[in-house]
Amino acid sequence: MVKRAALWSIALAGVSVGLMAPREAGAVRLWEEARAGWSPPGGLSPGGLSLAALFNGSVASPDLRPPDFVPPLAAGGHVGASRFPEGVAERWLDLGFYAQPQFIVQTGYNLESTSNFSLPPGVSLQRTRVVLHGQAHPLLQMRVEFNMSNNLELLDAYALVPVRRWLQVQIGQFRVPFSRQELTSSSRFQFSDRALWAGGANSSGVRFIPSFDQGLMVWGWAGPRDLVEYYAGVFNGKGSNSAFNLDGFFLYAGRVAVNPLGRPRALQEGSVNLPQAATLAIGFNAASQIRQVGLVTLPGQSTPSPNRITLNSFGADVFFAARGASVYGEVYFRDTQETDTTAAPSTQSLGWMVQAGYFIPAPALRNHLEVVARAQSFDPSSCYTVSAGPECGQRLPGSQSREVYRDFMFARAYTFGLNWYQLGHGFKVQAQYTINTEHRDATNDRRPGSGVVDNNLFTLLLTGSF
């Protein structure tokens, strides 16, 4: 019976490219052990493995339908689900994988120039992720995630202790709970990449949104239908794969999300595989950090003082989806206070983003073809709540390299595209064109046309996962 089920599974997998509602891509549950006294169907012994189990025994990540006890992706999340009834598998080990090859063409690239602010056309591997997630005990889960695109990079490496539904404790290396844009898995994007301000440290070393870091976090759900979702954590603040907290200061971050219509089934962009009923999530973020970078002798002082940078960040986001349409917006603000204002003045950053998508309702295209658009703006260095002067000023690029120049440049971008979902977010193709307006030159002249870099971008991205 098991052998026949395996053959049917393989046959059905071979004809998965038809025009049907996008199902979930298949992840692999490598091993699981049922609780004592429970006998799995079909005579399979607890902890056993079969070919049928590999094909039928798990639900996909990064496009899963989690049961109530599954953590959201903001805290890592599962990569697979049991073939047994909920709560029966007491110990298990899952394997997940996704890759995102892409082709890009940027209009500002000049083959004849020795200094380009745009990327040359070509194919690259945007992301390649491998995830191992297991449960050794109902009170202990472990997760490890690697990125292998350019080199081997450890992303997630943490232990999770689910004490209660409202109290989950997580320790290790994982995403800092700030900004829905940063917390959403890159495999679940509606566009090829995050907002202008999101992501880890930029090439200049300026970190706008904290990303993977080492720390301790508590989180959970509360209220009817998980009305409130909270996260609070303390982190080293040095980013991923840092052996120690070198300066003794910490990054404190927290997020509260309100789900008036019930908790969304997954943290994602767009409405693919979401129910037709309305989904609404409203989030608020805050983070504070002090970093010490050497010593500085201030005017009027004879002895050096610690050069400290104080970063206070705030943000809010809204996600709504219903009947094939989705709208998502986010705003981000950061205040940076410098001790050595002569070398690097205190400054403020402000960004906003609004994006929307709609699935074509034709029978053959419904749940497959999505039209998307996004508008976003980010000024990494300006003065908003205070006047420019001794207390605040615009930071200049440390060099005129393409990467560093862009990190300090006011930018506004408009993106239009088409997405085709074959297996939801698990298997999709995205074609998008972005009109970029970036301007600020070394003299801080922000008039349109002064120091403008033409960075219009065409992207064709494929996401495949199991």
C-alpha positions as CSV (number, residue, x, y, z in Angstrom):
1,M,0.0,0.0,0.0
2,V,2.8,2.4,0.9
3,K,4.7,1.5,-2.3
4,R,1.5,2.2,-4.4
5,A,1.1,5.6,-2.6
6,A,4.7,6.4,-3.4
7,L,4.2,5.7,-7.1
8,W,1.1,7.8,-7.3
9,S,2.9,10.6,-5.5
10,I,5.7,10.6,-8.1
11,A,3.3,10.5,-11.0
12,L,1.2,13.4,-9.7
13,A,4.4,15.4,-9.0
14,G,5.3,15.1,-12.7
15,V,2.1,16.8,-13.9
16,S,2.1,19.7,-11.5
17,V,2.5,22.4,-14.2
18,G,-1.2,22.6,-15.2
19,L,-3.4,25.7,-14.9
20,M,-5.0,25.0,-11.5
21,A,-5.2,26.8,-8.2
22,P,-1.6,27.1,-6.9
23,R,-1.0,24.3,-4.4
24,E,1.8,24.3,-1.8
25,A,5.3,23.3,-2.9
26,G,6.5,20.1,-1.1
27,A,9.0,20.2,1.7
28,V,10.7,17.1,3.1
29,R,10.2,15.8,6.6
30,L,13.3,13.7,7.0
31,W,12.2,11.9,10.2
32,E,9.6,12.0,12.9
33,E,8.6,10.0,16.0
34,A,5.1,9.8,17.3
35,R,4.3,10.1,21.0
36,A,4.4,6.9,23.1
37,G,1.3,4.7,22.6
38,W,0.3,6.1,19.2
39,S,0.4,3.8,16.2
40,P,0.7,5.5,12.7
41,P,-1.6,4.3,9.9
42,G,-0.4,1.8,7.4
43,G,1.7,-0.1,9.9
44,L,4.6,2.4,9.7
45,S,6.6,2.2,12.9
46,P,7.2,5.4,14.9
47,G,10.2,7.2,13.6
48,G,10.0,5.3,10.3
49,L,10.7,6.8,6.9
50,S,9.1,6.0,3.5
51,L,9.1,7.3,0.0
52,A,5.4,8.2,0.4
53,A,6.3,10.2,3.5
54,L,8.9,12.2,1.6
55,F,6.4,13.2,-1.0
56,N,3.1,13.4,1.0
57,G,4.3,13.8,4.5
58,S,4.9,17.5,4.8
59,V,3.5,20.9,3.7
60,A,5.8,23.3,2.0
61,S,7.9,26.1,3.3
62,P,8.4,28.8,2.3
63,D,4.6,28.5,1.5
64,L,3.2,26.6,4.4
65,R,-0.3,26.6,6.0
66,P,0.7,26.5,9.7
67,P,-1.6,25.0,12.3
68,D,-2.2,27.0,15.4
69,F,1.0,26.0,17.3
70,V,3.4,26.8,14.4
71,P,5.6,29.9,15.1
72,P,5.3,32.7,12.5
73,L,8.2,33.4,10.1
74,A,9.1,36.4,12.2
75,A,10.4,33.9,14.8
76,G,11.8,31.4,12.2
77,G,8.8,29.1,11.6
78,H,8.7,25.5,10.5
79,V,9.7,24.2,7.2
80,G,7.5,21.2,7.1
81,A,4.4,19.7,8.8
82,S,3.7,16.2,10.1
83,R,1.9,13.5,8.1
84,F,0.4,12.5,11.4
85,P,-2.6,14.3,13.1
86,E,-1.7,17.5,14.9
87,G,0.2,17.0,18.1
88,V,1.1,13.4,17.5
89,A,4.7,13.9,16.3
90,E,6.7,14.5,19.4
91,R,10.2,14.6,17.8
92,W,10.9,15.4,14.2
93,L,13.5,16.8,11.7
94,D,12.6,18.9,8.6
95,L,14.6,20.0,5.6
96,G,13.8,23.0,3.4
97,F,15.5,24.7,0.5
98,Y,14.9,27.5,-2.0
99,A,17.0,29.3,-4.6
100,Q,16.4,32.6,-6.5
101,P,18.3,33.0,-9.7
102,Q,17.8,36.3,-11.5
103,F,18.6,38.3,-14.6
104,I,19.0,42.0,-14.3
105,V,19.6,45.0,-16.7
106,Q,20.4,48.4,-15.3
107,T,20.1,51.3,-17.7
108,G,22.8,53.4,-16.2
109,Y,25.6,51.0,-16.9
110,N,28.2,52.3,-19.4
111,L,30.5,49.7,-20.8
112,E,33.0,52.4,-21.9
113,S,33.2,54.1,-18.5
114,T,35.8,53.2,-15.8
115,S,33.4,54.3,-13.0
116,N,29.9,53.0,-13.0
117,F,27.1,53.6,-10.5
118,S,25.0,50.9,-12.0
119,L,25.4,47.1,-12.2
120,P,26.4,45.4,-15.5
121,P,23.7,43.2,-17.1
122,G,23.9,39.5,-16.2
123,V,22.6,36.5,-14.3
124,S,23.2,36.1,-10.6
125,L,22.0,33.8,-7.8
126,Q,20.2,36.2,-5.5
127,R,19.7,33.8,-2.7
128,T,20.3,30.1,-2.0
129,R,18.9,28.9,1.4
130,V,19.0,25.6,3.2
131,V,17.0,25.2,6.4
132,L,17.1,22.4,9.0
133,H,14.4,22.7,11.7
134,G,13.8,20.0,14.4
135,Q,12.1,19.3,17.6
136,A,13.8,17.2,20.3
137,H,11.1,17.6,22.9
138,P,7.8,19.5,23.0
139,L,9.6,22.2,24.9
140,L,12.7,22.4,22.6
141,Q,13.0,23.2,19.0
142,M,16.2,24.0,17.1
143,R,16.6,25.8,13.7
144,V,19.7,26.4,11.4
145,E,19.5,28.3,8.1
146,F,22.4,28.9,5.7
147,N,22.8,31.1,2.7
148,M,25.1,29.7,0.0
149,S,24.8,32.2,-2.9
150,N,28.3,33.8,-2.7
151,N,29.8,32.1,0.2
152,L,28.6,29.9,3.1
153,E,26.8,32.3,5.6
154,L,25.0,31.3,8.8
155,L,21.7,33.1,9.2
156,D,19.4,31.4,11.7
157,A,20.9,29.3,14.6
158,Y,18.6,29.3,17.6
159,A,16.8,27.3,20.2
160,L,13.1,27.9,20.8
161,V,11.3,27.0,24.1
162,P,7.5,27.2,23.6
163,V,6.4,27.5,27.3
164,R,2.9,28.7,26.6
165,R,1.1,30.1,23.6
166,W,1.6,33.6,25.0
167,L,5.2,33.0,26.1
168,Q,7.8,31.6,23.7
169,V,11.4,32.0,24.5
170,Q,14.1,32.1,21.7
171,I,17.9,32.4,22.1
172,G,20.6,32.3,19.5
173,Q,21.0,34.1,16.1
174,F,17.9,35.2,14.3
175,R,16.1,38.2,12.8
176,V,15.7,41.2,15.1
177,P,11.9,41.9,15.5
178,F,11.7,45.2,13.7
179,S,9.8,46.0,10.4
180,R,7.5,43.6,8.6
181,Q,9.6,44.2,5.5
182,E,12.7,42.8,7.1
183,L,10.9,39.9,9.0
184,T,9.1,38.5,5.9
185,S,11.0,35.7,4.3
186,S,12.7,36.7,1.0
187,S,10.9,33.8,-0.7
188,R,7.5,35.4,0.1
189,F,8.2,38.8,-1.5
190,Q,5.8,40.4,-3.9
191,F,8.8,42.1,-5.5
192,S,12.4,40.9,-6.1
193,D,13.8,42.7,-3.1
194,R,13.0,44.6,0.1
195,A,12.4,48.3,0.5
196,L,15.3,50.8,0.1
197,W,16.0,51.0,3.8
198,A,15.5,47.3,4.7
199,G,18.2,44.6,4.9
200,G,21.4,44.2,6.8
201,A,24.4,46.6,6.9
202,N,24.9,48.4,3.7
203,S,28.2,48.4,1.8
204,S,29.3,51.7,3.6
205,G,28.7,50.0,7.0
206,V,25.6,52.1,7.7
207,R,22.9,49.8,9.2
208,F,19.4,51.2,8.6
209,I,17.3,48.2,9.7
210,P,18.7,45.6,12.0
211,S,18.7,42.1,10.5
212,F,20.2,38.9,11.8
213,D,21.8,39.3,15.2
214,Q,22.5,37.3,18.3
215,G,20.3,37.7,21.3
216,L,17.3,36.6,23.5
217,M,13.7,37.2,22.6
218,V,10.3,36.5,24.1
219,W,7.2,36.5,21.9
220,G,3.7,35.1,21.7
221,W,0.0,35.6,20.9
222,A,-2.7,36.9,23.1
223,G,-6.5,37.6,22.9
224,P,-9.3,36.0,20.9
225,R,-8.2,34.8,17.4
226,D,-4.7,36.0,18.3
227,L,-5.7,39.6,18.3
228,V,-2.3,40.7,19.6
229,E,1.2,39.4,18.6
230,Y,4.2,40.7,20.4
231,Y,8.0,40.4,20.3
232,A,10.6,41.9,22.7
233,G,14.3,41.1,22.5
234,V,17.8,42.2,23.5
235,F,20.7,41.6,21.1
236,N,24.4,42.2,20.9
237,G,23.8,44.7,18.1
238,K,26.9,43.6,16.1
239,G,25.1,41.7,13.4
240,S,25.3,38.1,12.4
241,N,28.2,35.7,13.2
242,S,30.0,38.1,15.6
243,A,31.7,36.1,18.3
244,F,31.3,38.6,21.1
245,N,29.6,41.8,22.1
246,L,32.8,43.9,21.9
247,D,31.6,47.2,23.4
248,G,29.2,46.0,26.1
249,F,26.2,47.9,24.7
250,F,23.0,46.2,23.5
251,L,20.4,46.6,20.9
252,Y,16.8,46.6,22.3
253,A,14.0,45.9,19.8
254,G,10.3,45.2,20.0
255,R,7.2,44.8,17.8
256,V,3.5,44.7,18.4
257,A,1.1,43.5,15.7
258,V,-2.7,43.9,16.0
259,N,-4.8,41.4,13.9
260,P,-8.4,42.8,14.1
261,L,-9.7,40.0,11.8
262,G,-7.7,37.2,13.2
263,R,-4.0,36.2,12.8
264,P,-3.0,35.9,9.1
265,R,-2.0,32.3,8.3
266,A,1.5,33.4,7.2
267,L,3.8,36.4,7.2
268,Q,3.9,37.1,3.4
269,E,3.3,39.8,0.8
270,G,0.5,39.5,-1.7
271,S,-2.7,37.5,-1.4
272,V,-1.6,34.2,-3.1
273,N,-3.1,31.2,-1.2
274,L,-4.8,33.4,1.3
275,P,-8.5,32.9,1.9
276,Q,-11.0,35.2,0.1
277,A,-12.1,36.7,3.4
278,A,-10.3,39.9,4.4
279,T,-7.0,39.8,6.3
280,L,-5.7,42.9,8.2
281,A,-2.5,43.3,10.3
282,I,-1.2,46.5,11.8
283,G,2.3,46.6,13.3
284,F,4.4,49.0,15.3
285,N,8.2,48.7,15.7
286,A,10.8,50.3,18.0
287,A,14.5,49.8,18.4
288,S,17.3,51.5,20.3
289,Q,21.1,51.0,20.3
290,I,24.3,52.5,21.4
291,R,27.5,51.7,19.5
292,Q,31.0,52.7,20.6
293,V,33.5,53.3,17.8
294,G,36.9,54.2,19.2
295,L,37.8,57.5,21.0
296,V,37.5,61.1,20.1
297,T,39.0,64.3,21.5
298,L,36.2,66.9,21.5
299,P,36.8,70.7,21.2
300,G,37.8,72.1,24.5
301,Q,38.9,68.8,25.9
302,S,42.4,67.5,26.5
303,T,41.6,63.9,27.0
304,P,39.8,61.6,24.5
305,S,36.2,60.5,25.2
306,P,34.4,57.4,23.9
307,N,32.9,58.0,20.5
308,R,29.4,56.7,20.8
309,I,26.6,56.5,18.2
310,T,23.0,56.4,19.5
311,L,20.4,55.0,17.1
312,N,16.7,55.3,17.9
313,S,14.4,53.8,15.2
314,F,10.6,53.7,14.9
315,G,8.3,52.2,12.3
316,A,4.7,51.2,11.5
317,D,3.2,48.9,8.8
318,V,-0.2,47.9,7.6
319,F,-1.1,44.8,5.5
320,F,-4.6,44.1,4.0
321,A,-5.7,41.4,1.6
322,A,-9.1,40.3,0.3
323,R,-10.5,38.6,-2.8
324,G,-7.2,38.5,-4.7
325,A,-6.2,42.1,-3.9
326,S,-3.5,43.2,-1.4
327,V,-2.2,46.5,-0.1
328,Y,0.9,46.9,2.1
329,G,2.4,50.1,3.4
330,E,5.3,50.9,5.8
331,V,7.0,54.0,7.2
332,Y,10.4,54.0,8.9
333,F,12.3,56.7,10.9
334,R,15.7,56.7,12.5
335,D,17.5,59.3,14.6
336,T,21.3,59.0,14.7
337,Q,23.2,61.0,17.4
338,E,27.0,61.2,17.0
339,T,29.6,62.1,19.6
340,D,32.1,63.2,17.0
341,T,29.8,65.5,15.0
342,T,32.8,67.1,13.2
343,A,33.6,63.8,11.4
344,A,30.0,62.6,11.1
345,P,27.2,64.9,12.0
346,S,24.1,63.7,13.8
347,T,21.4,63.0,11.2
348,Q,17.9,61.5,10.6
349,S,16.6,59.0,8.1
350,L,13.0,58.7,6.8
351,G,11.5,56.2,4.4
352,W,8.0,55.2,3.2
353,M,6.7,52.5,0.9
354,V,3.3,51.5,-0.5
355,Q,2.7,48.5,-2.7
356,A,-0.3,46.7,-4.1
357,G,-1.2,43.6,-6.1
358,Y,-4.2,42.2,-7.9
359,F,-4.8,38.7,-9.3
360,I,-6.4,38.7,-12.8
361,P,-9.9,37.1,-12.2
362,A,-10.1,35.2,-15.5
363,P,-10.6,31.5,-14.8
364,A,-7.3,30.3,-16.3
365,L,-5.3,33.1,-14.6
366,R,-7.0,33.4,-11.2
367,N,-4.5,32.7,-8.4
368,H,-1.7,32.6,-11.0
369,L,-1.1,36.0,-12.6
370,E,-0.7,39.0,-10.4
371,V,-0.3,42.7,-11.4
372,V,1.9,44.6,-8.9
373,A,3.1,48.1,-8.4
374,R,5.2,49.8,-5.7
375,A,6.2,53.4,-4.8
376,Q,8.9,54.0,-2.2
377,S,11.1,56.8,-1.0
378,F,14.1,56.9,1.3
379,D,16.3,59.8,2.6
380,P,19.1,58.3,4.7
381,S,20.5,61.6,5.8
382,S,18.6,64.8,6.5
383,C,17.0,66.7,9.4
384,Y,13.2,66.4,10.0
385,T,12.4,67.0,13.7
386,V,15.2,69.5,14.3
387,S,16.7,72.3,12.2
388,A,20.0,71.7,10.3
389,G,22.9,73.1,12.3
390,P,25.1,72.1,15.1
391,E,22.6,69.4,16.3
392,C,21.9,67.9,12.9
393,G,23.4,67.8,9.4
394,Q,23.5,65.8,6.2
395,R,26.2,63.1,6.0
396,L,28.4,63.1,3.0
397,P,29.5,59.9,1.2
398,G,32.9,58.7,2.5
399,S,33.9,57.9,-1.1
400,Q,32.4,58.0,-4.6
401,S,32.2,54.3,-5.1
402,R,29.0,53.0,-6.5
403,E,28.0,51.2,-3.3
404,V,28.9,53.9,-0.8
405,Y,27.5,56.7,-2.9
406,R,24.1,55.0,-3.0
407,D,24.0,54.5,0.7
408,F,23.9,58.2,1.3
409,M,21.7,59.2,-1.6
410,F,18.1,60.4,-1.5
411,A,16.2,57.9,-3.6
412,R,12.7,57.4,-4.9
413,A,11.6,54.4,-6.9
414,Y,8.5,53.2,-8.8
415,T,8.2,49.6,-9.7
416,F,5.7,47.8,-12.0
417,G,5.5,44.1,-12.7
418,L,3.8,40.8,-13.4
419,N,4.1,37.7,-11.1
420,W,3.2,34.2,-12.1
421,Y,2.6,31.8,-9.2
422,Q,2.7,28.1,-10.1
423,L,3.0,26.7,-6.6
424,G,2.2,29.8,-4.6
425,H,5.3,31.5,-3.2
426,G,7.1,28.2,-3.5
427,F,7.5,28.3,-7.3
428,K,7.0,31.6,-9.0
429,V,8.4,33.9,-11.8
430,Q,8.6,37.7,-11.3
431,A,9.2,40.3,-14.0
432,Q,9.6,43.9,-12.9
433,Y,10.8,47.3,-14.0
434,T,11.9,49.9,-11.6
435,I,12.2,53.6,-12.3
436,N,14.8,55.0,-9.9
437,T,15.5,58.6,-9.2
438,E,18.6,59.0,-7.1
439,H,20.2,62.4,-6.5
440,R,22.7,63.9,-4.1
441,D,26.2,64.8,-5.1
442,A,29.3,65.5,-2.9
443,T,28.2,69.1,-2.4
444,N,24.8,68.1,-0.9
445,D,23.0,69.8,-3.7
446,R,19.6,68.1,-3.7
447,R,18.0,69.9,-6.6
448,P,16.6,67.4,-9.2
449,G,19.3,66.8,-11.8
450,S,22.2,67.5,-9.4
451,G,24.3,64.4,-9.1
452,V,21.5,62.2,-10.5
453,V,22.4,58.6,-11.1
454,D,20.3,56.7,-13.7
455,N,19.6,53.4,-12.1
456,N,16.4,52.1,-13.8
457,L,16.3,48.4,-13.4
458,F,14.7,45.4,-15.1
459,T,14.6,42.2,-13.0
460,L,13.5,38.7,-14.0
461,L,13.5,36.5,-10.8
462,L,12.7,32.8,-10.4
463,T,11.9,31.3,-7.0
464,G,12.0,27.5,-6.6
465,S,11.7,25.6,-3.3
466,F,10.9,22.3,-1.7
